[in-house]
Amino acid sequence: MTKCKKKKRQDDFQKVKLKVGKTKPKADNATNINFRTKGINLTEQLKKDANAPTTHRKLNIKDLLSQLHHYSGTVKQGALVGLRELLTLHPSELHQHLSSLLSEAAAVFTDKDPNVRMSAT
């Protein structure tokens, strides 16, 4: 009886012999790490107002006004150039957004970046 027990215990700790050309067998405790992802499409957020005029970079006046609050001076400069382009092509937008344009322009005139102040004039 002790011989049978000893043989069984030795079978548990036997090394698996690998064969040439065969794939390595997976371990008994191998974890499956495959996963799948799906994208979320929010169509309501992706809709753009087709009636609103835009610049050549497809930015409307709300986007340009929000870019004036950006920390980077070059983004602010780009927003000012875009506002100038948009207002020359569509002067009616000036009357619709006059109060927000004046408040944003006043803030840009006192910006710390000299290039932004030059673009605002």
DSSP file with accessible surface (Angstrom, degrees, kcal/mol):
  #  RESIDUE AA STRUCTURE BP1 BP2  ACC     N-H-->O    O-->H-N    N-H-->O    O-->H-N    TCO  KAPPA ALPHA  PHI   PSI    X-CA   Y-CA   Z-CA
    1    1 A M     >        0   0  188      0, 0.0     4,-1.8     0, 0.0     5,-0.2   0.000 360.0 360.0 360.0 -39.1    0.0    0.0    0.0
    2    2 A T  H  >  +     0   0  119      1,-0.2     4,-2.2     2,-0.2     5,-0.2   0.834 360.0  57.4 -67.3 -30.0    2.8    2.4    0.8
    3    3 A K  H  > S+     0   0  176      2,-0.2     4,-2.2     1,-0.2    -1,-0.2   0.907 106.3  48.8 -66.0 -39.8    4.3    1.7   -2.6
    4    4 A C  H  > S+     0   0   96      2,-0.2     4,-2.1     1,-0.2    -2,-0.2   0.906 111.3  49.7 -66.5 -42.1    1.0    2.7   -4.4
    5    5 A K  H  X S+     0   0  144     -4,-1.8     4,-2.3     2,-0.2     5,-0.2   0.921 111.1  49.1 -62.4 -44.4    0.8    6.0   -2.4
    6    6 A K  H  X S+     0   0  124     -4,-2.2     4,-2.0     1,-0.2    -2,-0.2   0.917 110.6  50.4 -63.9 -41.4    4.4    6.8   -3.2
    7    7 A K  H  X S+     0   0  126     -4,-2.2     4,-1.7     1,-0.2    -1,-0.2   0.915 110.6  49.5 -63.4 -42.9    3.9    6.2   -6.9
    8    8 A K  H  X S+     0   0  145     -4,-2.1     4,-1.2     1,-0.2    -1,-0.2   0.912 110.3  50.5 -64.0 -42.4    0.8    8.4   -6.9
    9    9 A R  H  X S+     0   0  152     -4,-2.3     4,-0.8     1,-0.2     3,-0.3   0.900 109.3  51.1 -64.9 -36.9    2.6   11.3   -5.2
   10   10 A Q  H >< S+     0   0   99     -4,-2.0     3,-0.5     1,-0.2    -1,-0.2   0.859 103.1  60.0 -69.7 -32.6    5.5   11.1   -7.6
   11   11 A D  H >< S+     0   0   89     -4,-1.7     3,-1.0     1,-0.2    -1,-0.2   0.839  98.6  59.0 -64.2 -31.8    3.0   11.2  -10.6
   12   12 A D  H 3< S+     0   0  119     -4,-1.2    -1,-0.2    -3,-0.3    -2,-0.2   0.828 109.6  42.0 -66.4 -31.3    1.8   14.6   -9.4
   13   13 A F  T << S+     0   0  169     -4,-0.8    -1,-0.2    -3,-0.5    -2,-0.2   0.149  82.7 131.1-106.3  20.5    5.2   16.2   -9.6
   14   14 A Q    <   -     0   0  123     -3,-1.0     2,-0.3    -4,-0.1    -3,-0.0  -0.479  59.3-119.7 -73.7 141.8    6.4   14.7  -12.9
   15   15 A K        -     0   0  183     -2,-0.2     2,-0.4     1,-0.1    -1,-0.1  -0.661  26.9-118.9 -80.9 135.5    7.9   17.1  -15.4
   16   16 A V        -     0   0  101     -2,-0.3     2,-0.5     1,-0.1    -1,-0.1  -0.607  25.1-132.9 -77.2 128.9    6.0   17.2  -18.7
   17   17 A K        -     0   0  174     -2,-0.4     2,-0.3     1,-0.0    -1,-0.1  -0.723  17.7-139.5 -86.9 126.0    8.2   16.1  -21.6
   18   18 A L        -     0   0  115     -2,-0.5     2,-0.3     6,-0.0     6,-0.1  -0.655  10.7-142.6 -87.0 139.1    8.0   18.5  -24.6
   19   19 A K    >   -     0   0  142     -2,-0.3     3,-1.3     4,-0.2     2,-0.2  -0.770  25.2-104.4-100.2 146.4    8.0   17.1  -28.1
   20   20 A V  T 3  S+     0   0  151     -2,-0.3     3,-0.1     1,-0.2    -1,-0.0  -0.484 104.6  13.8 -70.3 132.3    9.7   18.7  -31.0
   21   21 A G  T 3  S+     0   0   84      1,-0.3     2,-0.3    -2,-0.2    -1,-0.2   0.374 101.8 111.6  86.8  -7.3    7.3   20.5  -33.4
   22   22 A K  S <  S-     0   0  155     -3,-1.3    -1,-0.3     1,-0.0     2,-0.1  -0.739  73.2-108.2 -98.6 149.5    4.4   20.4  -30.9
   23   23 A T        -     0   0  131     -2,-0.3    -4,-0.2     1,-0.1    -1,-0.0  -0.459  40.4 -99.0 -73.8 151.5    3.0   23.5  -29.2
   24   24 A K        -     0   0  169     -2,-0.1    -1,-0.1     1,-0.1     2,-0.0  -0.481  42.6-114.2 -69.9 131.7    3.6   23.9  -25.6
   25   25 A P        -     0   0   77      0, 0.0     2,-0.1     0, 0.0    -1,-0.1  -0.392  32.7-108.1 -68.9 146.3    0.7   22.8  -23.5
   26   26 A K        -     0   0  179      1,-0.1     2,-0.0     2,-0.1    -3,-0.0  -0.445  36.1-105.7 -73.6 148.1   -1.1   25.5  -21.6
   27   27 A A    >   -     0   0   61     -2,-0.1     3,-1.3     1,-0.1    -1,-0.1  -0.304  22.5-120.0 -69.9 156.5   -0.7   25.5  -17.8
   28   28 A D  T 3  S+     0   0  177      1,-0.3    -1,-0.1    -2,-0.0    -2,-0.1   0.824 114.2  44.8 -67.1 -29.2   -3.6   24.4  -15.7
   29   29 A N  T 3  S+     0   0  138      2,-0.1    -1,-0.3     0, 0.0     2,-0.1   0.064  81.5 142.3-104.2  25.0   -3.8   27.8  -14.0
   30   30 A A    <   -     0   0   63     -3,-1.3     2,-0.4     1,-0.1    -4,-0.0  -0.429  44.2-136.8 -69.1 139.1   -3.5   29.9  -17.2
   31   31 A T        -     0   0  119     -2,-0.1     2,-0.6     2,-0.0    -1,-0.1  -0.836  10.5-127.6 -99.9 134.0   -5.7   33.0  -17.2
   32   32 A N        +     0   0  127     -2,-0.4    -2,-0.0     1,-0.1    -1,-0.0  -0.690  28.0 178.5 -79.1 118.1   -7.7   34.0  -20.3
   33   33 A I        +     0   0  134     -2,-0.6     2,-0.2     2,-0.0    -1,-0.1   0.225  35.3 122.4-108.8  13.2   -6.7   37.7  -21.0
   34   34 A N        +     0   0  136      2,-0.0     2,-0.3     0, 0.0    -2,-0.0  -0.542  34.8 172.0 -75.7 141.4   -8.8   38.2  -24.1
   35   35 A F        -     0   0  170     -2,-0.2     2,-0.4     2,-0.0    -2,-0.0  -0.977  21.4-141.1-145.6 159.8  -11.3   41.1  -24.0
   36   36 A R        -     0   0  246     -2,-0.3     2,-0.3     2,-0.0    -2,-0.0  -0.933  11.9-159.8-123.6 147.7  -13.5   42.9  -26.4
   37   37 A T        -     0   0  118     -2,-0.4     2,-0.4     2,-0.0    -2,-0.0  -0.904   2.0-161.9-125.5 154.2  -14.4   46.5  -26.7
   38   38 A K        -     0   0  200     -2,-0.3     2,-0.2     2,-0.0    -2,-0.0  -0.993  20.4-124.6-132.8 141.4  -17.3   48.4  -28.3
   39   39 A G        -     0   0   70     -2,-0.4     2,-0.6     1,-0.0    -2,-0.0  -0.544  16.8-135.0 -82.9 151.3  -17.4   52.0  -29.2
   40   40 A I        -     0   0  145     -2,-0.2     2,-0.6     2,-0.0    -1,-0.0  -0.932  16.2-160.7-107.3 122.9  -20.1   54.3  -27.9
   41   41 A N        -     0   0  137     -2,-0.6     2,-0.9     4,-0.0     3,-0.1  -0.917   7.5-170.8-107.4 117.5  -21.6   56.6  -30.5
   42   42 A L    >>  -     0   0   92     -2,-0.6     4,-1.2     1,-0.2     3,-0.6  -0.834   5.7-178.7-104.8  92.5  -23.5   59.7  -29.2
   43   43 A T  H 3> S+     0   0   91     -2,-0.9     4,-0.9     1,-0.2    -1,-0.2   0.815  76.3  60.4 -66.5 -29.2  -25.1   61.0  -32.3
   44   44 A E  H 34 S+     0   0  163      1,-0.2    -1,-0.2     2,-0.2     3,-0.2   0.857 106.8  46.1 -68.0 -33.1  -26.7   63.9  -30.6
   45   45 A Q  H <4 S+     0   0  152     -3,-0.6    -1,-0.2     1,-0.2    -2,-0.2   0.765 109.7  54.7 -79.3 -23.9  -23.3   65.3  -29.5
   46   46 A L  H  < S+     0   0  126     -4,-1.2    -1,-0.2     2,-0.1    -2,-0.2   0.632  83.1 106.5 -84.2 -13.7  -21.8   64.8  -33.0
   47   47 A K     <  -     0   0  157     -4,-0.9     2,-0.4    -3,-0.2    -3,-0.0  -0.444  56.1-157.6 -68.3 134.6  -24.5   66.8  -34.8
   48   48 A K        -     0   0  151     -2,-0.2     2,-0.7     4,-0.0     3,-0.1  -0.855  27.8-104.7-109.4 149.7  -23.3   70.1  -36.0
   49   49 A D    >   -     0   0  106     -2,-0.4     3,-0.5     1,-0.2    -2,-0.0  -0.620  29.8-162.8 -74.2 112.9  -25.6   73.0  -36.7
   50   50 A A  T 3  S+     0   0   95     -2,-0.7    -1,-0.2     1,-0.2    -3,-0.0   0.768  85.4  55.4 -71.6 -23.1  -25.7   73.1  -40.5
   51   51 A N  T 3  S+     0   0  145      2,-0.1    -1,-0.2    -3,-0.1    -2,-0.1   0.728  85.1  95.1 -83.3 -20.7  -27.1   76.7  -40.6
   52   52 A A  S <  S-     0   0   26     -3,-0.5     2,-0.1     1,-0.1    -4,-0.0  -0.526  80.0-120.4 -74.6 131.5  -24.3   78.2  -38.5
   53   53 A P        -     0   0   23      0, 0.0     8,-0.4     0, 0.0     2,-0.3  -0.417  33.5-167.2 -70.6 147.0  -21.5   79.7  -40.6
   54   54 A T        -     0   0   58      6,-0.1     6,-0.2    -2,-0.1     2,-0.1  -0.864  18.9-112.1-130.9 166.2  -18.0   78.3  -40.0
   55   55 A T    >   -     0   0    5      4,-1.8     3,-1.8    -2,-0.3    -1,-0.1  -0.202  48.8 -88.3 -83.9-176.7  -14.4   79.2  -40.9
   56   56 A H  T 3  S+     0   0  132      1,-0.3    -1,-0.1     2,-0.1    26,-0.0   0.722 131.0  57.8 -68.6 -17.0  -12.3   77.2  -43.3
   57   57 A R  T 3  S-     0   0  114      2,-0.1    -1,-0.3    25,-0.0     3,-0.1   0.248 119.8-111.2 -92.9  11.0  -11.3   75.0  -40.3
   58   58 A K  S <  S+     0   0  154     -3,-1.8     2,-0.5     1,-0.2    -2,-0.1   0.846  71.4 140.8  63.9  37.2  -15.0   74.2  -39.7
   59   59 A L        -     0   0   31     23,-0.0    -4,-1.8     4,-0.0    -1,-0.2  -0.931  38.3-151.4-110.3 132.5  -15.1   76.2  -36.4
   60   60 A N     >  -     0   0   32     -2,-0.5     4,-2.0    -6,-0.2     5,-0.2  -0.327  36.8 -91.7 -92.5-177.0  -18.2   78.2  -35.5
   61   61 A I  H  > S+     0   0    7     -8,-0.4     4,-2.4     1,-0.2     5,-0.2   0.861 124.1  54.9 -68.8 -31.6  -18.3   81.3  -33.4
   62   62 A K  H  > S+     0   0  150      1,-0.2     4,-1.9     2,-0.2    -1,-0.2   0.915 108.6  48.8 -66.7 -40.6  -18.9   79.4  -30.2
   63   63 A D  H  > S+     0   0   45      1,-0.2     4,-1.7     2,-0.2    -1,-0.2   0.910 112.4  48.3 -63.4 -42.5  -15.9   77.3  -30.7
   64   64 A L  H  X S+     0   0    0     -4,-2.0     4,-0.8     1,-0.2    -2,-0.2   0.896 110.2  50.8 -67.8 -38.8  -13.7   80.3  -31.5
   65   65 A L  H  < S+     0   0   20     -4,-2.4     3,-0.5     1,-0.2     4,-0.3   0.876 109.7  50.7 -67.4 -34.3  -14.9   82.2  -28.4
   66   66 A S  H >< S+     0   0   71     -4,-1.9     3,-1.3     1,-0.2    -1,-0.2   0.837 103.9  59.1 -71.6 -29.5  -14.2   79.2  -26.2
   67   67 A Q  H >< S+     0   0   49     -4,-1.7     3,-1.5     1,-0.3    -1,-0.2   0.729  90.2  71.3 -71.2 -19.1  -10.6   79.0  -27.7
   68   68 A L  T 3< S+     0   0   10     -4,-0.8    -1,-0.3    -3,-0.5    -2,-0.2   0.691  94.2  55.9 -68.7 -15.1  -10.0   82.5  -26.5
   69   69 A H  T <  S+     0   0  133     -3,-1.3    -1,-0.3    -4,-0.3    -2,-0.2   0.395  82.7 118.9 -93.2   2.2   -9.9   81.1  -22.9
   70   70 A H    <   -     0   0   68     -3,-1.5     6,-0.1     1,-0.1    -3,-0.0  -0.325  68.0-132.0 -70.3 151.3   -7.2   78.6  -23.8
   71   71 A Y  S    S+     0   0  197      4,-0.0     2,-0.3     5,-0.0    -1,-0.1   0.781  82.9  87.0 -74.6 -25.0   -3.9   78.8  -22.0
   72   72 A S     >  -     0   0   32      1,-0.1     4,-1.7     2,-0.0     5,-0.1  -0.581  68.8-147.9 -82.5 135.8   -1.8   78.6  -25.1
   73   73 A G  H  > S+     0   0   15     -2,-0.3     4,-2.5     1,-0.2     5,-0.2   0.859  97.4  55.3 -68.9 -34.7   -1.0   81.9  -26.9
   74   74 A T  H  > S+     0   0   97      2,-0.2     4,-2.4     1,-0.2    -1,-0.2   0.868 106.4  51.0 -69.9 -32.7   -1.0   80.3  -30.4
   75   75 A V  H  > S+     0   0   41      2,-0.2     4,-2.2     1,-0.2    -1,-0.2   0.913 111.1  48.8 -67.7 -40.9   -4.5   78.8  -29.8
   76   76 A K  H  X S+     0   0   28     -4,-1.7     4,-2.2     2,-0.2    -2,-0.2   0.914 111.0  50.4 -63.6 -41.1   -5.7   82.3  -28.8
   77   77 A Q  H  X S+     0   0   58     -4,-2.5     4,-2.3     1,-0.2    -2,-0.2   0.920 110.0  49.9 -62.3 -43.8   -4.1   83.8  -31.9
   78   78 A G  H  X S+     0   0   23     -4,-2.4     4,-2.4     1,-0.2    -1,-0.2   0.872 109.3  52.1 -62.3 -37.3   -5.7   81.2  -34.1
   79   79 A A  H  X S+     0   0    0     -4,-2.2     4,-2.6     2,-0.2    -1,-0.2   0.898 109.0  49.9 -66.9 -39.2   -9.1   81.9  -32.6
   80   80 A L  H  X S+     0   0   19     -4,-2.2     4,-2.4     2,-0.2    -2,-0.2   0.910 111.2  48.5 -65.8 -40.5   -8.6   85.6  -33.2
   81   81 A V  H  X S+     0   0   80     -4,-2.3     4,-2.5     2,-0.2    -2,-0.2   0.924 112.4  49.5 -64.3 -41.3   -7.7   84.9  -36.9
   82   82 A G  H  X S+     0   0    2     -4,-2.4     4,-2.9     1,-0.2    -2,-0.2   0.898 110.1  50.3 -64.9 -40.0  -10.7   82.7  -37.2
   83   83 A L  H  X S+     0   0   15     -4,-2.6     4,-2.7     2,-0.2     5,-0.2   0.914 110.4  49.8 -63.4 -41.5  -13.0   85.3  -35.7
   84   84 A R  H  X S+     0   0  123     -4,-2.4     4,-1.7     2,-0.2    -2,-0.2   0.932 113.5  46.2 -62.9 -43.7  -11.7   87.9  -38.1
   85   85 A E  H  X S+     0   0   47     -4,-2.5     4,-1.9     2,-0.2    -2,-0.2   0.934 114.3  47.5 -63.5 -45.1  -12.3   85.5  -41.0
   86   86 A L  H  X S+     0   0    0     -4,-2.9     4,-2.5     1,-0.2    -2,-0.2   0.911 112.7  47.7 -65.5 -40.9  -15.8   84.6  -39.8
   87   87 A L  H  < S+     0   0   41     -4,-2.7    -1,-0.2     1,-0.2    -2,-0.2   0.788 110.8  51.1 -76.4 -25.3  -16.9   88.1  -39.2
   88   88 A T  H  < S+     0   0  100     -4,-1.7    -1,-0.2    -5,-0.2    -2,-0.2   0.868 116.4  40.9 -75.8 -33.9  -15.6   89.4  -42.6
   89   89 A L  H  < S+     0   0  106     -4,-1.9    -2,-0.2     1,-0.2    -3,-0.2   0.842 130.4  26.6 -78.9 -33.7  -17.5   86.6  -44.4
   90   90 A H    ><  +     0   0   68     -4,-2.5     3,-1.5    -5,-0.2     4,-0.4  -0.718  63.2 172.0-131.3  82.2  -20.6   86.8  -42.3
   91   91 A P  T >> S+     0   0   81      0, 0.0     3,-1.1     0, 0.0     4,-0.8   0.743  73.7  72.6 -66.9 -18.5  -21.1   90.3  -40.8
   92   92 A S  H 3> S+     0   0   68      1,-0.3     4,-1.3     2,-0.2     3,-0.3   0.788  86.4  65.5 -66.3 -25.1  -24.6   89.4  -39.5
   93   93 A E  H <> S+     0   0   21     -3,-1.5     4,-2.0     1,-0.2    -1,-0.3   0.795  91.0  64.8 -65.8 -27.0  -22.9   87.2  -36.8
   94   94 A L  H <4 S+     0   0   67     -3,-1.1    -1,-0.2    -4,-0.4    -2,-0.2   0.923 103.1  45.7 -62.7 -42.7  -21.4   90.4  -35.3
   95   95 A H  H >< S+     0   0  148     -4,-0.8     3,-0.6    -3,-0.3    -1,-0.2   0.846 112.8  50.5 -71.5 -32.9  -24.9   91.7  -34.4
   96   96 A Q  H 3< S+     0   0  127     -4,-1.3    -1,-0.2     1,-0.2    -2,-0.2   0.858 123.0  28.2 -74.1 -34.6  -26.0   88.4  -33.0
   97   97 A H  T 3X S+     0   0   45     -4,-2.0     4,-2.3     1,-0.1    -1,-0.2  -0.041  80.8 125.9-118.1  33.0  -23.0   87.8  -30.7
   98   98 A L  H <> S+     0   0   78     -3,-0.6     4,-2.5     1,-0.2     5,-0.2   0.905  71.5  49.4 -64.0 -44.6  -22.0   91.4  -30.0
   99   99 A S  H  > S+     0   0  100      1,-0.2     4,-2.1     2,-0.2    -1,-0.2   0.927 114.7  43.3 -65.4 -43.8  -22.0   91.3  -26.2
  100  100 A S  H  > S+     0   0   36      1,-0.2     4,-2.3     2,-0.2     5,-0.2   0.892 113.4  52.9 -69.9 -35.5  -20.0   88.1  -25.9
  101  101 A L  H  X S+     0   0   18     -4,-2.3     4,-2.5     1,-0.2    -2,-0.2   0.914 110.0  48.0 -64.2 -42.2  -17.5   89.3  -28.6
  102  102 A L  H  X S+     0   0  112     -4,-2.5     4,-2.2    -5,-0.2    -2,-0.2   0.919 112.5  47.7 -66.2 -41.7  -16.9   92.6  -26.8
  103  103 A S  H  X S+     0   0   66     -4,-2.1     4,-1.5    -5,-0.2    -2,-0.2   0.910 115.4  45.1 -68.1 -38.7  -16.3   90.9  -23.4
  104  104 A E  H  X S+     0   0   35     -4,-2.3     4,-1.9     2,-0.2    -2,-0.2   0.896 112.3  51.2 -70.7 -39.1  -13.9   88.4  -24.9
  105  105 A A  H  X S+     0   0   34     -4,-2.5     4,-1.9    -5,-0.2    -2,-0.2   0.889 107.0  54.1 -65.7 -37.1  -12.1   91.0  -27.0
  106  106 A A  H  X S+     0   0   58     -4,-2.2     4,-0.7     1,-0.2    -1,-0.2   0.895 109.1  48.6 -64.3 -37.0  -11.6   93.2  -23.9
  107  107 A A  H >< S+     0   0   56     -4,-1.5     3,-0.6     1,-0.2    -1,-0.2   0.869 110.2  51.4 -69.9 -34.3  -10.0   90.3  -22.1
  108  108 A V  H >< S+     0   0    5     -4,-1.9     3,-1.7     1,-0.2    -2,-0.2   0.830  98.5  65.1 -74.7 -29.4   -7.7   89.5  -25.0
  109  109 A F  H 3< S+     0   0  103     -4,-1.9    -1,-0.2     1,-0.3    -2,-0.2   0.791 107.1  43.0 -62.5 -26.1   -6.5   93.1  -25.2
  110  110 A T  T << S+     0   0  114     -4,-0.7    -1,-0.3    -3,-0.6    -2,-0.2   0.062  85.0 138.3-107.5  24.3   -4.9   92.7  -21.8
  111  111 A D    <   -     0   0   23     -3,-1.7     6,-0.1     2,-0.1    -3,-0.1  -0.318  58.9-128.2 -68.4 153.0   -3.4   89.2  -22.4
  112  112 A K  S    S+     0   0  187      4,-0.1    -1,-0.1     5,-0.0     3,-0.1   0.751  88.6  84.2 -75.7 -22.4    0.1   88.5  -21.1
  113  113 A D     >  -     0   0   43      1,-0.1     4,-1.9     2,-0.0     3,-0.3  -0.692  69.2-152.7 -83.8 122.7    1.3   87.2  -24.5
  114  114 A P  H  > S+     0   0   70      0, 0.0     4,-2.2     0, 0.0     5,-0.2   0.851  93.9  57.2 -66.8 -30.1    2.4   90.1  -26.7
  115  115 A N  H  > S+     0   0   90      2,-0.2     4,-2.0     1,-0.2     5,-0.1   0.877 106.3  49.7 -67.3 -34.8    1.6   88.2  -29.9
  116  116 A V  H  > S+     0   0    0     -3,-0.3     4,-1.6     2,-0.2    -1,-0.2   0.914 110.0  50.5 -68.4 -42.3   -2.0   87.7  -28.8
  117  117 A R  H  X S+     0   0   99     -4,-1.9     4,-0.7     1,-0.2    -2,-0.2   0.898 110.2  50.5 -63.3 -36.7   -2.3   91.4  -28.0
  118  118 A M  H >< S+     0   0  140     -4,-2.2     3,-0.7     1,-0.2    -1,-0.2   0.897 109.8  50.1 -66.6 -39.6   -0.9   92.2  -31.5
  119  119 A S  H 3< S+     0   0   20     -4,-2.0    -1,-0.2     1,-0.2    -2,-0.2   0.791 103.9  60.3 -69.1 -26.9   -3.4   89.9  -33.2
  120  120 A A  H 3<        0   0   20     -4,-1.6    -1,-0.2   -12,-0.2    -2,-0.2   0.718 360.0 360.0 -75.6 -18.2   -6.3   91.4  -31.2
  121  121 A T    <<        0   0  116     -4,-0.7    -3,-0.0    -3,-0.7   -12,-0.0  -0.324 360.0 360.0 -84.0 360.0   -5.7   94.9  -32.7
